[in-house]
Amino acid sequence: MAASDPEVLVLGAGIAGCALAYHLTRRSISVTVYDPATPAAGASGRAAGVVTEQLWDRWDVEVTRESNREYAELAHRWDPAAYQANGFVRFTARSNVAEAVDEARERLRSWGVDVEEASPEELSRWVPEGRYNDVLSTLVSRHDACVTPSSITTIYAEGAREAGAVFDFGLPMESLRYVDGRYELTRSTGILRARKLVVAAGAWSKQILVDLDHPLPLVPYRTQAALLRPTRRPAEPFPTVHDLDTDVYVRPESNGRILAGDGTEDREADPKRFVTGGDEEFLAHIAESLAARFPGWSESEMVSSWAGVCTATPDRHPLIGPVPGAEGLYVLSGFNGFGVMRAGGASRRLADLLASGDGDAKARAALGPAWAPRFEGRPAPFSPRPGFTLEGGDRPRF
Ligand SMILES: Cc1cc2nc3c(=O)[nH]c(=O)nc-3n(C[C@H](O)[C@H](O)[C@H](O)COP(=O)(O)OP(=O)(O)OC[C@H]3O[C@@H](n4cnc5c(N)ncnc54)[C@H](O)[C@@H]3O)c2cc1C
């Protein structure tokens, strides 16, 4: 190994790759992060930034809690506006969904999540723009937050850079090969080499792994959000609200604006060529949902709308850890639309594994259901099934 070669080369400067670089430098592991674009050029620069413990297994809750704490600390130090502890509220007016929400509340509590119910009066007090007279069940988690994902990505990148990480941006990748025990990435200014390569390239990870002849079951899909300016400035900060019946969520944004999503598609997208603006259909759905559920926001001005590409896995758990059958190759991807809230905790766990070795049982166990080697063999095609899921076990999605 040349003296200047890093121990680890990370592909992708989204929130996952930058958080990983940050955690590797804290373990005295030398790292270079390569991205053909700029930090947060992918999904991380387009995300809504909701961070919630209303998740679907204990591991996810722990990872997200870790991320939440880290984001709060980092933002407090470097960019306080990037973090708001505003809480998160889900609700339904449908009786079959209410039953699942009640079950989810008990399940979340059994995992140590502080989750409560709220009355229609409380909902009206928190978000007076809404109408809640028919709401049957709610899930309220007051410790949840929302972050500015691009700012958190930048804070991680700067923290890593200060500690010696090298960032290599803006040049297209010409080739990536495994030669004599090292990965060699060529771009116009020369070759980057390392014995360990982590593919943290979001929606682009699938093709990179295919090109390395180590495909994994990853499917990129498109999801959308819109920034709106209500006629009256909302009470700040209001909790992020998610209407389970229309599957639309709304969170507070800066300068009296609100951010609404979801518009998730269940078919494969190509991250190299996808429609980057919000579709008519998505915008109509947001408008209808606001009119029905949040009449106080129905006259909002549309400031902008956009789409980004996320990455699904067949079982909706992320893919983190060694790629089976490939020496020195790792993956940190497949976040199924929840990569902002998982990035801090997930990348710290992968950094522990890279520091201790793949055989370290504790580091391996810490990756829980995300452990990448659970998939072996040629991946079969599958349709993405992302979304703000509440089911546990085999309960169907709603
Ligand atoms: C509209 C929208 C709303 C969302 N809302 C939320 C939310 O509220 N909460 C939440 O947790 N998540 C949310 N997400 C999901 C979240 O954005 C992603 O899960 C997360 O950003 C993934 O981060 P990443 O670092 O893995 O990938 P990305 O941020 O996509 O980064 C991948 C990087 O890889 C780079 N790259 C491309 N090709 C190569 C190559 N050949 N070599 C090296 N690098 C390469 C890209 O330029 C990019 O910078 C949302 C996403 C969207 C689109």
The ligand as a Tripos MOL2 file, in Angstrom:
@<TRIPOS>MOLECULE
LIG
   53    58     1     0     0
SMALL
NO_CHARGES

@<TRIPOS>ATOM
      1 C1        -38.4830   13.5780   -1.2230 C.3       1 LIG1
      2 C2        -37.7280   12.7530   -0.2090 C.ar      1 LIG1
      3 C3        -38.0960   12.8040    1.1270 C.ar      1 LIG1
      4 C4        -37.3930   12.0380    2.0670 C.ar      1 LIG1
      5 N1        -37.7030   12.1710    3.3760 N.ar      1 LIG1
      6 C5        -37.0080   11.4960    4.3140 C.ar      1 LIG1
      7 C6        -37.2770   11.6910    5.6890 C.ar      1 LIG1
      8 O1        -38.1400   12.4850    6.0540 O.2       1 LIG1
      9 N2        -36.5340   10.9850    6.5960 N.ar      1 LIG1
     10 C7        -35.5780   10.0960    6.2160 C.ar      1 LIG1
     11 O2        -34.9580    9.4650    7.0730 O.2       1 LIG1
     12 N3        -35.2920    9.9120    4.9130 N.ar      1 LIG1
     13 C8        -35.9760   10.5780    3.9550 C.ar      1 LIG1
     14 N4        -35.7000   10.3900    2.6380 N.ar      1 LIG1
     15 C9        -34.7390    9.3420    2.2610 C.3       1 LIG1
     16 C10       -33.3140    9.8480    2.3760 C.3       1 LIG1
     17 O3        -33.1640   10.9860    1.5710 O.3       1 LIG1
     18 C11       -32.3390    8.7770    1.8910 C.3       1 LIG1
     19 O4        -32.6320    7.5310    2.4820 O.3       1 LIG1
     20 C12       -30.9040    9.1760    2.2820 C.3       1 LIG1
     21 O5        -30.6500   10.5070    1.8980 O.3       1 LIG1
     22 C13       -29.9200    8.2360    1.6380 C.3       1 LIG1
     23 O6        -28.6300    8.7610    1.8670 O.3       1 LIG1
     24 P1        -27.3900    8.1310    1.1360 P.3       1 LIG1
     25 O7        -26.2000    8.8310    1.6280 O.co2     1 LIG1
     26 O8        -27.4570    6.6400    1.2760 O.co2     1 LIG1
     27 O9        -27.6350    8.4000   -0.4300 O.3       1 LIG1
     28 P2        -27.5980    9.7400   -1.2830 P.3       1 LIG1
     29 O10       -27.8810   10.9430   -0.4640 O.co2     1 LIG1
     30 O11       -28.4450    9.5070   -2.4710 O.co2     1 LIG1
     31 O12       -26.0790    9.8800   -1.7030 O.3       1 LIG1
     32 C14       -25.5000    9.0600   -2.7000 C.3       1 LIG1
     33 C15       -24.3270    9.8000   -3.2920 C.3       1 LIG1
     34 O13       -23.6460    8.9020   -4.1770 O.3       1 LIG1
     35 C16       -23.1210    9.6840   -5.2170 C.3       1 LIG1
     36 N5        -22.7330    8.8250   -6.3450 N.ar      1 LIG1
     37 C17       -23.3750    8.5730   -7.5020 C.ar      1 LIG1
     38 N6        -22.6260    7.7800   -8.2920 N.ar      1 LIG1
     39 C18       -21.4850    7.5340   -7.6130 C.ar      1 LIG1
     40 C19       -20.3120    6.8010   -7.9130 C.ar      1 LIG1
     41 N7        -20.1560    6.1400   -9.0580 N.pl3     1 LIG1
     42 N8        -19.3170    6.7830   -7.0050 N.ar      1 LIG1
     43 C20       -19.4410    7.4430   -5.8490 C.ar      1 LIG1
     44 N9        -20.5320    8.1520   -5.5020 N.ar      1 LIG1
     45 C21       -21.5500    8.1830   -6.3800 C.ar      1 LIG1
     46 C22       -24.2170   10.6680   -5.5310 C.3       1 LIG1
     47 O14       -23.6990   11.7930   -6.2320 O.3       1 LIG1
     48 C23       -24.7160   11.0120   -4.1450 C.3       1 LIG1
     49 O15       -24.0610   12.1700   -3.6280 O.3       1 LIG1
     50 C24       -36.3570   11.1510    1.6540 C.ar      1 LIG1
     51 C25       -35.9810   11.1290    0.3180 C.ar      1 LIG1
     52 C26       -36.6470   11.9170   -0.6160 C.ar      1 LIG1
     53 C27       -36.1960   11.8790   -2.0430 C.3       1 LIG1
@<TRIPOS>BOND
     1     1     2 1
     2     2     3 ar
     3     2    52 ar
     4     3     4 ar
     5     4     5 ar
     6     4    50 ar
     7     5     6 ar
     8     6     7 ar
     9     6    13 1
    10     7     8 2
    11     7     9 ar
    12     9    10 ar
    13    10    11 2
    14    10    12 ar
    15    12    13 ar
    16    13    14 ar
    17    14    15 1
    18    14    50 ar
    19    15    16 1
    20    16    17 1
    21    16    18 1
    22    18    19 1
    23    18    20 1
    24    20    21 1
    25    20    22 1
    26    22    23 1
    27    23    24 1
    28    24    25 2
    29    24    26 1
    30    24    27 1
    31    27    28 1
    32    28    29 2
    33    28    30 1
    34    28    31 1
    35    31    32 1
    36    32    33 1
    37    33    34 1
    38    33    48 1
    39    34    35 1
    40    35    36 1
    41    35    46 1
    42    36    37 ar
    43    36    45 ar
    44    37    38 ar
    45    38    39 ar
    46    39    40 ar
    47    39    45 ar
    48    40    41 1
    49    40    42 ar
    50    42    43 ar
    51    43    44 ar
    52    44    45 ar
    53    46    47 1
    54    46    48 1
    55    48    49 1
    56    50    51 ar
    57    51    52 ar
    58    52    53 1
@<TRIPOS>SUBSTRUCTURE
     1 LIG1         1 GROUP 0 **** ****
